[in-house]
Amino acid sequence: MKTATEWSAEFDIMWNNIMSNQAPGLSEYEKSVFLTNAQEQLVLDYLSPKTNIKGEGFDDSLLRQSDFDSLIVIDNMASSSPAKKLDSRSTTRYFKYPSSDILVVLNESCREVIGTSPSQVTKEYVVVPISYAEYMRMMQKPFKYPVKGTAWRLNGAETTADNVKSATVELIARFTGTVTYVLRYVKRPSPIVLASIPVAIEGVTTAQTCTLPEHLHQEILRRAVNLAKIAWSEPAVEQQR
């Protein structure tokens, strides 16, 4: 894996080559911002087959899966008391997303446990995200519940006591027991920070390098330098208008 010094040196080489030594040098903080943004951009593009050259999504090949296996998280979440909700049936089927680092949700389900041992029954549900417009349309129909084995998911947000927004989920189905929400998602990659910096990047101020496989590093560098080129060139373009 590249060290922070190697990341910085390779960035400088590519930056000087692409700008023909005409642009000013960049600080370690500036390079860290461009590298972190490029890394997230790469992950998002590779997860969607419409935005990458190979036309492959996340699980279209074993290599693509292994590229991002360090970012895959599975969380089992128990319900919590809602501050605000849209549907009264979600009173005890309300969940907070585990953290703010969720980048893309891959799949999700929920599990309902009814009764106690030895007569305990477990039911599995497929969670189907629906829009608020779709929800309102469904509420106009005589049958206002999802089909058997399916739960609707409505997204929302609430503000915590320290004034921080927290993503929330309402699950709606014919639940009668205790429900656990199971979520598999791609987390946001840790930022690439080349040195100790005075201003945090996604909460990080100390040096740390990329955790993605090494064969992706050159692509991250190339994207980061291109982002820097765009940022450096835009002021000049604006002055000519």
PAZAPA-4460 file (N, C-alpha, C; in steps of 0.05 Angstrom, whole numbers, plus 32768, in hexadecimal, padded with zeros to 4 digits):
% residues 241
    n_x    n_y    n_z   ca_x   ca_y   ca_z    c_x    c_y    c_z   seq   type   mol
   8011   7FE8   8000   8000   8000   8000   8012   8019   8000     1      M     A
   8009   802D   7FF2   8018   8046   7FF1   8018   8054   800C     2      K     A
   802E   8060   8013   8030   8071   802B   8025   808D   8023     3      T     A
   8021   809D   8038   8018   80B8   8033   802C   80C8   8022     4      A     A
   8046   80C3   8028   805B   80D1   8018   805A   80C9   7FFB     5      T     A
   8055   80AF   7FF5   8053   80A6   7FDA   803B   80B1   7FCB     6      E     A
   8024   80B2   7FDA   800C   80BF   7FCE   8012   80DC   7FC6     7      W     A
   801F   80EA   7FD8   8025   8107   7FD3   8038   810A   7FBC     8      S     A
   804D   80FA   7FBB   8061   80FD   7FA6   8055   80F6   7F8A     9      A     A
   8045   80E1   7F89   8039   80D9   7F6F   8024   80EE   7F66    10      E     A
   8016   80F9   7F7A   8003   810F   7F73   8012   8126   7F66    11      F     A
   8029   812E   7F72   8038   8144   7F68   8042   813F   7F4C    12      D     A
   804C   8126   7F47   8056   8120   7F2C   8040   8122   7F17    13      I     A
   8029   8116   7F1D   8013   8117   7F0A   8008   8134   7F07    14      M     A
   8008   8143   7F1C   7FFE   815F   7F1C   8011   8170   7F0B    15      W     A
   802B   816D   7F0E   803E   817D   7EFF   803D   8175   7EE1    16      N     A
   8039   815B   7EDC   8038   8153   7EC0   801F   815D   7EB2    17      N     A
   8009   815B   7EBF   7FF0   8163   7EB2   7FEE   8182   7EAF    18      I     A
   7FFB   8190   7EC1   7FF9   81AD   7EC0   8013   81BA   7EB4    19      M     A
   8025   81A9   7EAB   803E   81B3   7E9F   804D   81C6   7EB1    20      S     A
   804D   81C0   7ECB   805B   81D0   7EDF   8052   81EE   7EE0    21      N     A
   803A   81F4   7ED6   8030   820F   7ED5   801F   8216   7EED    22      Q     A
   8015   8201   7EFB   8003   8206   7F12   8013   8206   7F2C    23      A     A
   800A   8215   7F40   8018   8215   7F5A   8016   81FA   7F68    24      P     A
   8028   81F5   7F7A   8027   81DC   7F89   800F   81DC   7F9C    25      G     A
   8006   81C4   7FA3   7FEF   81C1   7FB5   7FF8   81B8   7FD0    26      L     A
   7FEB   81C1   7FE5   7FF1   81B8   8000   7FE8   819C   8004    27      S     A
   7FF2   8190   801A   7FEA   8175   8021   7FCC   8173   8027    28      E     A
   7FC1   8188   8032   7FA4   8189   8038   7F95   8189   801D    29      Y     A
   7F9D   819A   800B   7F8F   819C   7FF1   7F90   8181   7FE2    30      E     A
   7FA7   8175   7FE2   7FAA   815B   7FD5   7F98   8146   7FE2    31      K     A
   7F97   8147   7FFD   7F86   8134   800C   7F69   8137   8004    32      S     A
   7F60   814F   8001   7F44   8154   7FFA   7F3E   8149   7FDE    33      V     A
   7F50   814E   7FCB   7F4B   8144   7FB0   7F4C   8125   7FAF    34      F     A
   7F5F   8119   7FBE   7F61   80FC   7FBE   7F48   80F0   7FCB    35      L     A
   7F3F   80FB   7FE1   7F27   80F1   7FEF   7F0E   80F3   7FDD    36      T     A
   7F0B   8109   7FCF   7EF4   810D   7FBD   7EF6   80F9   7FA6    37      N     A
   7F0E   80F6   7F9B   7F12   80E3   7F84   7F0C   80C7   7F8C    38      A     A
   7F14   80BF   7FA4   7F0F   80A4   7FAE   7EF1   809E   7FB0    39      Q     A
   7EE2   80B1   7FBB   7EC5   80AD   7FBE   7EB8   80AD   7FA2    40      E     A
   7EC1   80BE   7F91   7EB6   80BF   7F76   7EBB   80A4   7F68    41      Q     A
   7ED3   8099   7F6B   7ED9   807F   7F5F   7EC7   8069   7F69    42      L     A
   7EC2   8068   7F84   7EB1   8054   7F8F   7E95   8056   7F84    43      V     A
   7E8A   806E   7F83   7E6F   8072   7F79   7E6D   806A   7F5C    44      L     A
   7E81   8072   7F4C   7E80   806B   7F30   7E82   804D   7F2B    45      D     A
   7E93   8040   7F3B   7E96   8023   7F37   7E7E   8013   7F41    46      Y     A
   7E6E   801E   7F53   7E56   8011   7F5C   7E40   8012   7F48    47      L     A
   7E41   8025   7F36   7E2C   8028   7F21   7E37   8021   7F06    48      S     A
   7E2C   800D   7EF8   7E36   8004   7EDE   7E33   801A   7EC8    49      P     A
   7E23   802E   7ECD   7E1E   8043   7EBA   7E34   8058   7EB9    50      K     A
   7E45   8059   7ECE   7E58   806E   7ED0   7E75   8065   7ED0    51      T     A
   7E7A   804C   7EC7   7E96   8043   7EC5   7E9B   8036   7EAA    52      N     A
   7EB4   8036   7EA1   7EBC   802E   7E87   7EB4   8011   7E81    53      I     A
   7EB8   7FFF   7E95   7EB3   7FE3   7E91   7E96   7FDC   7E92    54      K     A
   7E85   7FEE   7E9A   7E69   7FE8   7E9C   7E61   7FD4   7EB0    55      G     A
   7E72   7FD1   7EC5   7E6D   7FBE   7EDA   7E64   7FCB   7EF4    56      E     A
   7E50   7FC0   7F01   7E48   7FCA   7F1B   7E57   7FBC   7F31    57      G     A
   7E4D   7FBF   7F49   7E5A   7FB5   7F61   7E60   7F97   7F60    58      F     A
   7E4C   7F87   7F59   7E4F   7F6A   7F5A   7E4E   7F5D   7F3F    59      D     A
   7E57   7F6B   7F2A   7E58   7F5F   7F0F   7E71   7F4E   7F0B    60      D     A
   7E84   7F4F   7F1E   7E9C   7F3E   7F1C   7EA7   7F3A   7F37    61      S     A
   7EB6   7F24   7F3B   7EC3   7F1E   7F55   7ED8   7F33   7F5C    62      L     A
   7EE6   7F3D   7F47   7EFA   7F52   7F4C   7EEC   7F6B   7F57    63      L     A
   7ED6   7F73   7F4A   7EC8   7F8B   7F53   7EBF   7F88   7F70    64      R     A
   7EB5   7F71   7F77   7EAC   7F6C   7F92   7EC3   7F6F   7FA6    65      Q     A
   7EDA   7F63   7F9F   7EF1   7F63   7FB1   7EFD   7F7F   7FB3    66      S     A
   7EF9   7F90   7F9F   7F03   7FAC   7FA0   7EF8   7FBB   7FB8    67      D     A
   7EDF   7FB4   7FBE   7ED1   7FC4   7FD2   7EC8   7FB4   7FEB    68      F     A
   7ED2   7F9C   7FEE   7EC9   7F8C   8005   7ED0   7F98   8020    69      D     A
   7EE5   7FA9   8020   7EEC   7FB6   803A   7ED7   7FCC   8041    70      S     A
   7EC6   7FD3   802E   7EB2   7FE9   8033   7E97   7FDE   8039    71      L     A
   7E93   7FC3   8037   7E79   7FB7   803B   7E73   7FB3   8058    72      I     A
   7E5C   7FBC   8062   7E54   7FBA   807E   7E38   7FAE   807F    73      V     A
   7E34   7F9B   8092   7E19   7F91   8097   7E12   7F99   80B4    74      I     A
   7DFB   7FA6   80B7   7DF2   7FAF   80D1   7DD7   7FA4   80D8    75      D     A
   7DD4   7F99   80F0   7DBA   7F91   80FA   7DB1   7FA7   810E    76      N     A
   7D9A   7FB3   8108   7D91   7FCA   8118   7D77   7FC4   8125    77      M     A
   7D75   7FC9   813F   7D5C   7FC6   814D   7D4D   7FE1   814B    78      A     A
   7D32   7FE0   814E   7D22   7FF8   814B   7D27   800B   8163    79      S     A
   7D21   8024   815E   7D24   8039   8173   7D0B   804A   8173    80      S     A
   7D08   805A   8188   7CF1   806B   818A   7CF3   8083   8177    81      S     A
   7CE0   8088   8166   7CE2   809D   8153   7CDC   80B8   815F    82      P     A
   7CE9   80CD   8155   7CE2   80E8   815C   7CCB   80F2   814A    83      A     A
   7CCD   80EB   8131   7CB9   80F1   811D   7CB5   80DA   810A    84      K     A
   7C9C   80D6   8101   7C97   80C0   80EF   7C80   80C8   80DD    85      K     A
   7C7E   80BA   80C6   7C68   80C0   80B4   7C51   80AD   80B7    86      L     A
   7C57   8093   80BC   7C42   807F   80BE   7C40   8074   80DA    87      D     A
   7C28   8073   80E6   7C25   806A   8101   7C2D   804D   8104    88      S     A
   7C2C   803D   80EF   7C34   8021   80F0   7C52   801D   80F4    89      R     A
   7C61   8032   80F1   7C7E   8030   80F4   7C88   8038   8110    90      S     A
   7C75   803B   8123   7C7C   8044   813D   7C93   8034   814A    91      T     A
   7C91   8019   8148   7CA6   8008   8153   7CB7   7FFC   813D    92      T     A
   7CB6   8006   8125   7CC6   7FFC   810F   7CD6   8013   8103    93      R     A
   7CE3   8022   8114   7CF0   803A   810D   7D0E   8037   8113    94      Y     A
   7D1F   803D   8100   7D3C   8037   8103   7D4D   8050   80FB    95      F     A
   7D63   8053   8109   7D77   8066   8102   7D8D   8058   80F2    96      K     A
   7D96   8064   80DC   7DAC   8058   80CE   7DC4   8057   80E1    97      Y     A
   7DD5   8043   80DE   7DEB   803F   80F2   7DFF   8055   80F4    98      P     A
   7E04   8063   80DE   7E18   8078   80DE   7E14   808A   80C6    99      S     A
   7E24   809F   80C4   7E22   80B2   80AE   7E33   80AA   8097   100      S     A
   7E41   8092   8098   7E54   808B   8084   7E48   8079   806E   101      D     A
   7E2D   8076   806D   7E21   8065   8059   7E23   8073   803E   102      I     A
   7E2F   8065   802B   7E32   8071   8010   7E1C   8066   7FFD   103      L     A
   7E1A   804B   7FFC   7E06   803E   7FEB   7DFA   8026   7FFA   104      V     A
   7DE0   8024   7FFB   7DD3   800C   8006   7DD2   7FF7   7FF0   105      V     A
   7DDC   7FDF   7FF6   7DDD   7FC9   7FE3   7DC3   7FB8   7FE4   106      L     A
   7DBC   7FAF   7FFC   7DA3   7FA1   8000   7D9B   7FA2   801D   107      N     A
   7D82   7F9C   8022   7D78   7F9E   803D   7D60   7F8B   8041   108      E     A
   7D5C   7F84   805A   7D46   7F72   8061   7D3F   7F78   807E   109      S     A
   7D29   7F6C   8087   7D23   7F6E   80A3   7D19   7F53   80AD   110      C     A
   7D1C   7F4E   80C7   7D15   7F35   80D3   7D03   7F3A   80EB   111      R     A
   7CED   7F2C   80EC   7CD9   7F2F   8101   7CD8   7F16   8113   112      E     A
   7CDA   7F1A   812C   7CD8   7F04   813F   7CBE   7F06   814F   113      V     A
   7CAD   7EF2   814D   7C93   7EF2   815A   7C93   7EDD   8170   114      I     A
   7C8A   7EE5   8188   7C88   7ED2   819E   7CA2   7ECC   81AB   115      G     A
   7CA3   7EB8   81BC   7CBB   7EB1   81CB   7CC0   7E93   81C8   116      T     A
   7CD8   7E8B   81CD   7CE0   7E6F   81CB   7CCF   7E5E   81E0   117      S     A
   7CC6   7E46   81D8   7CCD   7E37   81C0   7CBB   7E3B   81A9   118      P     A
   7CA6   7E4C   81AC   7C93   7E50   8196   7C99   7E69   8186   119      S     A
   7CB1   7E72   8187   7CBA   7E8A   8179   7CB9   7E86   815B   120      Q     A
   7CAF   7E9A   814C   7CAE   7E99   812F   7CBE   7EB1   8124   121      V     A
   7CCE   7EAB   810F   7CDE   7EC0   8102   7CD4   7EC3   80E5   122      T     A
   7CCF   7EDC   80DE   7CC7   7EE2   80C2   7CDC   7EF5   80B5   123      K     A
   7CE1   7EEF   809C   7CF4   7EFF   808D   7CE5   7F11   8079   124      E     A
   7CED   7F2A   8076   7CE0   7F3D   8063   7CF5   7F49   8051   125      Y     A
   7CEE   7F4D   8038   7CFE   7F5D   8025   7CF6   7F7A   8029   126      V     A
   7D09   7F8B   802C   7D03   7FA8   8030   7D04   7FB6   8014   127      V     A
   7CEE   7FC4   800E   7CEC   7FD2   7FF5   7CEA   7FF0   7FFA   128      V     A
   7CFE   7FFF   7FF1   7CFD   801C   7FF4   7CE8   8028   7FE2   129      P     A
   7CD7   803A   7FEC   7CC4   8048   7FDC   7CC6   8066   7FE1   130      I     A
   7CBE   8075   7FCD   7CBE   8093   7FD0   7CA5   809B   7FDF   131      S     A
   7CA6   80B4   7FE8   7C8F   80BF   7FF7   7C77   80C2   7FE4   132      Y     A
   7C7C   80C8   7FCB   7C66   80CA   7FB7   7C59   80AE   7FB3   133      A     A
   7C6A   809A   7FB1   7C60   807F   7FAE   7C50   8076   7FC7   134      E     A
   7C5A   807D   7FDE   7C4D   8077   7FF8   7C31   8084   7FF8   135      Y     A
   7C2F   809D   7FF1   7C15   80AB   7FF1   7C02   809E   7FDD   136      M     A
   7C0D   8095   7FC7   7BFC   8088   7FB3   7BF1   806E   7FBE   137      R     A
   7C02   805E   7FCB   7BFA   8045   7FD7   7BE5   8049   7FED   138      M     A
   7BE7   805F   7FFB   7BD4   8064   8011   7BB7   806A   8006   139      M     A
   7BB5   806F   7FEC   7B9B   8074   7FE1   7B8C   805A   7FD9   140      Q     A
   7B9B   8044   7FDA   7B8F   802A   7FD3   7B82   801C   7FEA   141      K     A
   7B6F   800A   7FE5   7B61   7FFC   7FFB   7B74   7FEC   800C   142      P     A
   7B88   7FDF   7FFF   7B9C   7FCF   800E   7BB4   7FE0   8012   143      F     A
   7BB9   7FE8   802A   7BCD   7FFC   8030   7BE7   7FF0   803C   144      K     A
   7BEB   7FD6   8038   7C03   7FC9   8042   7C14   7FBD   802B   145      Y     A
   7C2D   7FB9   802F   7C3E   7FAB   801C   7C34   7F8E   8019   146      P     A
   7C3C   7F81   8003   7C35   7F65   7FFF   7C43   7F54   8013   147      V     A
   7C3A   7F3C   8017   7C46   7F29   802B   7C64   7F26   8027   148      K     A
   7C73   7F27   803C   7C90   7F23   803B   7C9F   7F3C   8032   149      G     A
   7C92   7F52   8031   7C9E   7F6B   8028   7C98   7F82   803C   150      T     A
   7CAC   7F93   8041   7CA9   7FAA   8052   7CB0   7FC3   8042   151      A     A
   7CA0   7FD8   8045   7CA8   7FF1   8038   7CBC   8000   8049   152      W     A
   7CCE   800E   803C   7CE1   801F   804B   7CDE   803C   8042   153      R     A
   7CDA   804D   8055   7CD9   806A   8051   7CF1   8077   805E   154      L     A
   7D00   8087   8050   7D17   8095   805C   7D0F   80B0   8068   155      N     A
   7D1E   80B8   807C   7D19   80D1   8089   7D32   80DB   8097   156      G     A
   7D2F   80EE   80A9   7D45   80F8   80B8   7D3B   8105   80D1   157      A     A
   7D4B   8106   80E6   7D44   8114   80FE   7D5C   8123   8108   158      E     A
   7D58   8137   8118   7D6D   8147   8123   7D72   813E   8140   159      T     A
   7D8A   8136   8147   7D91   812D   8161   7D93   8145   8175   160      T     A
   7D98   813E   818E   7D99   8153   81A3   7DB0   8167   819D   161      A     A
   7DC6   815D   8191   7DDD   816F   818B   7DDB   817B   816F   162      D     A
   7DC2   817C   8164   7DBC   8189   814A   7DCA   817C   8133   163      N     A
   7DCC   8161   8133   7DD8   8152   811D   7DC2   8142   810F   164      V     A
   7DC1   8144   80F5   7DAD   8135   80E6   7DB4   8117   80E6   165      K     A
   7DA0   8106   80EB   7DA4   80E9   80EB   7D90   80DD   80D8   166      S     A
   7D9A   80CC   80C5   7D89   80BF   80B2   7D78   80A9   80C0   167      A     A
   7D5F   80A8   80B9   7D4C   8095   80C6   7D3D   8085   80B1   168      T     A
   7D31   806F   80BB   7D21   805D   80A9   7D08   8055   80B7   169      V     A
   7CF2   8056   80A9   7CD8   804A   80B2   7CD3   8031   80A2   170      E     A
   7CCD   801B   80B0   7CC5   8002   80A2   7CA7   7FFD   80A7   171      L     A
   7C99   7FF8   8091   7C7C   7FF4   8093   7C75   7FD9   8088   172      I     A
   7C68   7FC8   8098   7C5E   7FAE   8090   7C4A   7FA4   80A5   173      A     A
   7C40   7F8C   80A2   7C2E   7F81   80B6   7C3E   7F74   80CD   174      R     A
   7C4E   7F84   80DB   7C5E   7F7A   80F1   7C4D   7F77   810A   175      F     A
   7C54   7F62   8119   7C47   7F5E   8134   7C5C   7F58   8149   176      T     A
   7C75   7F51   8140   7C8A   7F4A   8153   7CA1   7F5E   8154   177      G     A
   7CB8   7F55   815D   7CD0   7F65   815F   7CDF   7F65   8144   178      T     A
   7CE6   7F7C   813A   7CF1   7F7E   811F   7D0E   7F88   8120   179      V     A
   7D20   7F7A   8111   7D3B   7F83   810D   7D40   7F89   80F0   180      T     A
   7D4C   7F9F   80EB   7D52   7FA9   80D0   7D6E   7FA1   80C9   181      Y     A
   7D72   7F93   80B2   7D8D   7F8A   80AA   7D95   7F99   8091   182      V     A
   7DAB   7FA7   8092   7DB4   7FB8   807D   7DD0   7FB1   8074   183      L     A
   7DD3   7FAD   805A   7DEE   7FA9   804E   7DF4   7FC2   803D   184      R     A
   7E0A   7FD0   8043   7E10   7FE8   8034   7E2E   7FEC   802F   185      Y     A
   7E34   7FFD   801D   7E4F   8006   8018   7E54   801F   8028   186      V     A
   7E68   801E   8039   7E6E   8036   8049   7E80   8049   803A   187      K     A
   7E80   8061   8042   7E91   8076   8036   7EAE   806F   803D   188      R     A
   7EC0   806E   8029   7EDC   8068   802F   7EE9   807D   8040   189      P     A
   7EFB   8074   8051   7F0A   8086   8062   7F19   809A   8052   190      S     A
   7F1B   80B3   805A   7F29   80C8   804A   7F47   80C2   8048   191      P     A
   7F53   80CB   8033   7F70   80C9   802E   7F7C   80E3   8038   192      I     A
   7F8B   80E1   804D   7F98   80F9   8059   7FB6   80F6   8059   193      V     A
   7FC4   8108   804C   7FE0   8105   8047   7FF2   810E   805E   194      L     A
   7FE7   811E   8070   7FF8   8128   8087   7FE5   8133   809C   195      A     A
   7FEF   8139   80B3   7FDF   8146   80C8   7FD5   8161   80BD   196      S     A
   7FBB   8166   80BF   7FB0   817E   80B3   7FA0   818D   80C8   197      I     A
   7F9E   81A8   80C5   7F90   81B8   80D9   7F72   81B6   80D7   198      P     A
   7F68   81B0   80BE   7F4B   81AF   80BA   7F44   8192   80B3   199      V     A
   7F31   8186   80C1   7F2A   816A   80BE   7F1D   8164   80A3   200      A     A
   7F23   814E   8097   7F16   8143   8080   7F05   812B   8089   201      I     A
   7EEB   812F   8089   7ED9   811A   8093   7EE1   8110   80AF   202      E     A
   7EE8   8124   80C0   7EEF   811E   80DC   7F0B   8115   80E1   203      G     A
   7F1C   8113   80CC   7F37   8109   80CF   7F4B   811F   80CB   204      V     A
   7F5E   8121   80DE   7F73   8136   80DC   7F8F   812A   80DC   205      T     A
   7F92   8110   80DF   7FAC   8103   80DF   7FB0   80F3   80C5   206      T     A
   7FC9   80EE   80BE   7FCF   80E0   80A5   7FC4   80C3   80A4   207      A     A
   7FB7   80BC   808E   7FAF   80A1   808A   7FAC   809D   806C   208      Q     A
   7FB2   8085   8062   7FB1   8080   8045   7F99   8071   803D   209      T     A
   7F98   806A   8024   7F80   805D   8018   7F7E   8040   8021   210      C     A
   7F66   8037   8026   7F62   801B   802F   7F57   800A   8018   211      T     A
   7F52   8016   8001   7F49   8006   7FE9   7F61   7FF7   7FDD   212      L     A
   7F5C   7FE2   7FCD   7F72   7FD3   7FC1   7F85   7FE4   7FB1   213      P     A
   7F9E   7FDC   7FB0   7FB3   7FED   7FA4   7FAF   7FF2   7F86   214      E     A
   7FA2   7FDE   7F78   7F9F   7FE2   7F5B   7F8B   7FF9   7F55   215      H     A
   7F7D   8003   7F69   7F6B   801A   7F64   7F79   8035   7F6A   216      L     A
   7F91   8034   7F75   7F9E   804D   7F7E   7FA4   8060   7F67   217      H     A
   7FAE   8055   7F51   7FB5   8067   7F3A   7F9C   8075   7F2F   218      Q     A
   7F86   8067   7F2F   7F6D   8073   7F25   7F65   808A   7F38   219      E     A
   7F68   8085   7F52   7F61   809A   7F65   7F73   80B2   7F61   220      I     A
   7F8D   80AE   7F5E   7FA0   80C3   7F59   7F99   80D3   7F40   221      L     A
   7F92   80C4   7F2A   7F8C   80D2   7F11   7F73   80E3   7F14   222      R     A
   7F5F   80D9   7F21   7F46   80E8   7F25   7F4C   8101   7F37   223      R     A
   7F5C   80FD   7F4C   7F62   8113   7F5E   7F70   8129   7F50   224      A     A
   7F83   8123   7F3F   7F92   8137   7F30   7F80   8146   7F1D   225      V     A
   7F6D   8137   7F10   7F5A   8144   7EFE   7F47   8156   7F0D   226      N     A
   7F3F   814E   7F25   7F2F   8160   7F36   7F3E   817A   7F3D   227      L     A
   7F57   8176   7F43   7F68   818E   7F4A   7F6B   81A0   7F31   228      A     A
   7F6E   8194   7F1A   7F71   81A4   7F01   7F58   81B4   7EFC   229      K     A
   7F41   81A7   7F00   7F27   81B5   7EFC   7F24   81CC   7F0F   230      I     A
   7F2B   81C7   7F29   7F29   81DB   7F3E   7F3C   81F3   7F38   231      A     A
   7F54   81ED   7F2F   7F67   8202   7F29   7F60   8212   7F10   232      W     A
   7F54   8205   7EFD   7F4E   8212   7EE3   7F34   8223   7EE4   233      S     A
   7F21   821C   7EF5   7F07   8229   7EF5   7F09   8247   7EFB   234      E     A
   7F1A   8250   7F0F   7F1C   826D   7F13   7F24   827D   7EFA   235      P     A
   7F37   8271   7EEB   7F41   827E   7ED3   7F2B   8280   7EBE   236      A     A
   7F1A   826C   7EBC   7F04   826C   7EAA   7EF0   8282   7EB1   237      V     A
   7EEB   8284   7ECC   7ED7   8298   7ED5   7EE1   82B5   7ECF   238      E     A
   7EFC   82B9   7ED2   7F07   82D4   7ECD   7F04   82DC   7EB0   239      Q     A
   7F03   82C9   7E9D   7F02   82CF   7E81   7EE5   82D6   7E78   240      Q     A
   7ED1   82D0   7E88   7EB6   82D5   7E81   7EAE   82F3   7E85   241      R     A
***
